[in-house]
Amino acid sequence: MSDKEKRIAVIGIIVENEESVSKLNEILHEYRTCIIGRMGIPYKEKNINIISIAVDAPQDEISALSGKIGKLSGVSSKTAYSGITG
């Protein structure tokens, strides 16, 4: 697979620290061209937000996005990749 082959992936994000939301949104805005869709669910009873981001981008770009998200305080993320490339 070449470095520029695109991958389809879903990034699952749990936000436990509300103070990190604005920085998270800045990062997502920075990567907006590779985001296919986004779904956010506020779970008020647990005071967390659950977000899923569908992306179509080169694997290194997806890894960079996920890495930046994971470095935010009180935010965790995991990425699941499709087997489809192209």
CYANA upper distance limits for C-alpha pairs under 8 A (distance plus 0.5 A):
  1 MET  CA      5 GLU  CA      7.01
  3 ASP  CA     58 PRO  CA      7.12
  3 ASP  CA     59 GLN  CA      7.77
  3 ASP  CA     60 ASP  CA      7.79
  4 LYS  CA     58 PRO  CA      5.77
  4 LYS  CA     59 GLN  CA      8.33
  5 GLU  CA     57 ALA  CA      8.22
  5 GLU  CA     58 PRO  CA      5.97
  5 GLU  CA     59 GLN  CA      8.09
  5 GLU  CA     85 THR  CA      6.82
  5 GLU  CA     86 GLY  CA      5.77
  6 LYS  CA     56 ASP  CA      6.68
  6 LYS  CA     57 ALA  CA      5.12
  6 LYS  CA     58 PRO  CA      4.63
  6 LYS  CA     59 GLN  CA      7.05
  6 LYS  CA     85 THR  CA      6.12
  6 LYS  CA     86 GLY  CA      5.82
  7 ARG  CA     55 VAL  CA      8.41
  7 ARG  CA     56 ASP  CA      6.06
  7 ARG  CA     57 ALA  CA      6.00
  7 ARG  CA     58 PRO  CA      6.24
  7 ARG  CA     59 GLN  CA      6.51
  7 ARG  CA     81 TYR  CA      7.57
  7 ARG  CA     82 SER  CA      7.33
  7 ARG  CA     83 GLY  CA      8.27
  7 ARG  CA     84 ILE  CA      6.91
  7 ARG  CA     85 THR  CA      5.48
  7 ARG  CA     86 GLY  CA      7.42
  8 ILE  CA     54 ALA  CA      7.89
  8 ILE  CA     55 VAL  CA      6.24
  8 ILE  CA     56 ASP  CA      5.12
  8 ILE  CA     57 ALA  CA      7.32
  8 ILE  CA     81 TYR  CA      6.56
  8 ILE  CA     82 SER  CA      5.87
  8 ILE  CA     83 GLY  CA      8.37
  8 ILE  CA     84 ILE  CA      7.18
  8 ILE  CA     85 THR  CA      7.70
  9 ALA  CA     54 ALA  CA      6.36
  9 ALA  CA     55 VAL  CA      5.85
  9 ALA  CA     56 ASP  CA      7.12
  9 ALA  CA     62 ILE  CA      8.35
  9 ALA  CA     79 THR  CA      7.19
  9 ALA  CA     80 ALA  CA      6.02
  9 ALA  CA     81 TYR  CA      4.79
  9 ALA  CA     82 SER  CA      6.22
 10 VAL  CA     52 SER  CA      7.09
 10 VAL  CA     53 ILE  CA      6.00
 10 VAL  CA     54 ALA  CA      5.01
 10 VAL  CA     55 VAL  CA      6.72
 10 VAL  CA     79 THR  CA      6.21
 10 VAL  CA     80 ALA  CA      5.86
 10 VAL  CA     81 TYR  CA      7.11
 11 ILE  CA     52 SER  CA      6.14
 11 ILE  CA     53 ILE  CA      5.59
 11 ILE  CA     54 ALA  CA      7.02
 11 ILE  CA     55 VAL  CA      8.31
 11 ILE  CA     66 SER  CA      7.58
 11 ILE  CA     77 SER  CA      7.06
 11 ILE  CA     78 LYS  CA      6.17
 11 ILE  CA     79 THR  CA      4.90
 11 ILE  CA     80 ALA  CA      6.99
 12 GLY  CA     50 ILE  CA      8.06
 12 GLY  CA     51 ILE  CA      6.51
 12 GLY  CA     52 SER  CA      5.13
 12 GLY  CA     53 ILE  CA      7.10
 12 GLY  CA     77 SER  CA      5.91
 12 GLY  CA     78 LYS  CA      5.84
 12 GLY  CA     79 THR  CA      6.80
 13 ILE  CA     50 ILE  CA      6.36
 13 ILE  CA     51 ILE  CA      5.49
 13 ILE  CA     52 SER  CA      6.58
 13 ILE  CA     75 VAL  CA      7.49
 13 ILE  CA     76 SER  CA      6.21
 13 ILE  CA     77 SER  CA      4.91
 13 ILE  CA     78 LYS  CA      7.30
 14 ILE  CA     48 ILE  CA      7.48
 14 ILE  CA     49 ASN  CA      6.36
 14 ILE  CA     50 ILE  CA      5.34
 14 ILE  CA     51 ILE  CA      6.93
 14 ILE  CA     75 VAL  CA      6.20
 14 ILE  CA     76 SER  CA      5.84
 14 ILE  CA     77 SER  CA      6.94
 15 VAL  CA     20 SER  CA      8.21
 15 VAL  CA     21 VAL  CA      8.02
 15 VAL  CA     48 ILE  CA      6.09
 15 VAL  CA     49 ASN  CA      5.54
 15 VAL  CA     50 ILE  CA      6.96
 15 VAL  CA     51 ILE  CA      8.46
 15 VAL  CA     74 GLY  CA      6.64
 15 VAL  CA     75 VAL  CA      5.11
 15 VAL  CA     76 SER  CA      7.24
 16 GLU  CA     47 ASN  CA      7.52
 16 GLU  CA     48 ILE  CA      5.37
 16 GLU  CA     49 ASN  CA      7.32
 16 GLU  CA     74 GLY  CA      5.54
 16 GLU  CA     75 VAL  CA      6.53
 17 ASN  CA     21 VAL  CA      7.99
 17 ASN  CA     48 ILE  CA      8.12
 17 ASN  CA     73 SER  CA      7.21
 17 ASN  CA     74 GLY  CA      5.12
 17 ASN  CA     75 VAL  CA      7.22
 18 GLU  CA     48 ILE  CA      8.45
 20 SER  CA     24 LEU  CA      6.63
 20 SER  CA     72 LEU  CA      6.93
 20 SER  CA     73 SER  CA      6.86
 20 SER  CA     74 GLY  CA      7.68
 20 SER  CA     75 VAL  CA      7.93
 21 VAL  CA     25 ASN  CA      6.66
 22 SER  CA     26 GLU  CA      6.78
 23 LYS  CA     27 ILE  CA      6.84
 23 LYS  CA     72 LEU  CA      8.35
 24 LEU  CA     28 LEU  CA      6.75
 24 LEU  CA     69 ILE  CA      7.02
 24 LEU  CA     72 LEU  CA      8.05
 25 ASN  CA     29 HIS  CA      6.54
 26 GLU  CA     30 GLU  CA      6.72
 27 ILE  CA     31 TYR  CA      7.01
 27 ILE  CA     65 LEU  CA      7.98
 27 ILE  CA     68 LYS  CA      7.96
 27 ILE  CA     69 ILE  CA      7.87
 28 LEU  CA     32 ARG  CA      6.41
 28 LEU  CA     65 LEU  CA      8.45
 31 TYR  CA     35 ILE  CA      7.27
 31 TYR  CA     65 LEU  CA      7.72
 34 CYS  CA     55 VAL  CA      5.97
 34 CYS  CA     56 ASP  CA      5.83
 34 CYS  CA     57 ALA  CA      5.99
 35 ILE  CA     53 ILE  CA      7.36
 35 ILE  CA     54 ALA  CA      6.44
 35 ILE  CA     55 VAL  CA      4.95
 35 ILE  CA     56 ASP  CA      7.00
 36 ILE  CA     53 ILE  CA      8.08
 36 ILE  CA     54 ALA  CA      5.81
 36 ILE  CA     55 VAL  CA      5.69
 36 ILE  CA     56 ASP  CA      7.12
 37 GLY  CA     53 ILE  CA      6.45
 37 GLY  CA     54 ALA  CA      5.75
 37 GLY  CA     55 VAL  CA      7.73
 38 ARG  CA     51 ILE  CA      7.66
 38 ARG  CA     52 SER  CA      6.27
 38 ARG  CA     53 ILE  CA      5.06
 38 ARG  CA     54 ALA  CA      6.83
 39 MET  CA     51 ILE  CA      6.10
 39 MET  CA     52 SER  CA      5.81
 39 MET  CA     53 ILE  CA      7.12
 40 GLY  CA     49 ASN  CA      7.43
 40 GLY  CA     50 ILE  CA      6.21
 40 GLY  CA     51 ILE  CA      4.76
 40 GLY  CA     52 SER  CA      7.01
 41 ILE  CA     49 ASN  CA      6.25
 41 ILE  CA     50 ILE  CA      5.57
 41 ILE  CA     51 ILE  CA      6.70
 42 PRO  CA     47 ASN  CA      8.22
 42 PRO  CA     48 ILE  CA      6.80
 42 PRO  CA     49 ASN  CA      4.92
 42 PRO  CA     50 ILE  CA      6.76
 43 TYR  CA     47 ASN  CA      6.45
 43 TYR  CA     48 ILE  CA      5.87
 43 TYR  CA     49 ASN  CA      6.16
 43 TYR  CA     50 ILE  CA      7.71
 44 LYS  CA     48 ILE  CA      7.00
 44 LYS  CA     49 ASN  CA      8.42
 55 VAL  CA     62 ILE  CA      8.01
 57 ALA  CA     61 GLU  CA      6.81
 57 ALA  CA     62 ILE  CA      6.79
 58 PRO  CA     62 ILE  CA      6.96
 59 GLN  CA     63 SER  CA      6.59
 60 ASP  CA     64 ALA  CA      6.62
 61 GLU  CA     65 LEU  CA      6.70
 62 ILE  CA     66 SER  CA      6.64
 63 SER  CA     67 GLY  CA      6.42
 64 ALA  CA     68 LYS  CA      6.67
 65 LEU  CA     69 ILE  CA      6.82
 66 SER  CA     70 GLY  CA      6.60
 66 SER  CA     77 SER  CA      7.19
 66 SER  CA     78 LYS  CA      7.87
 66 SER  CA     79 THR  CA      7.63
 67 GLY  CA     71 LYS  CA      6.86
 68 LYS  CA     72 LEU  CA      7.53
 69 ILE  CA     75 VAL  CA      7.49
 69 ILE  CA     76 SER  CA      7.77
 69 ILE  CA     77 SER  CA      7.29
 70 GLY  CA     75 VAL  CA      6.56
 70 GLY  CA     76 SER  CA      5.70
 70 GLY  CA     77 SER  CA      6.08
 71 LYS  CA     75 VAL  CA      7.93
 72 LEU  CA     76 SER  CA      8.34
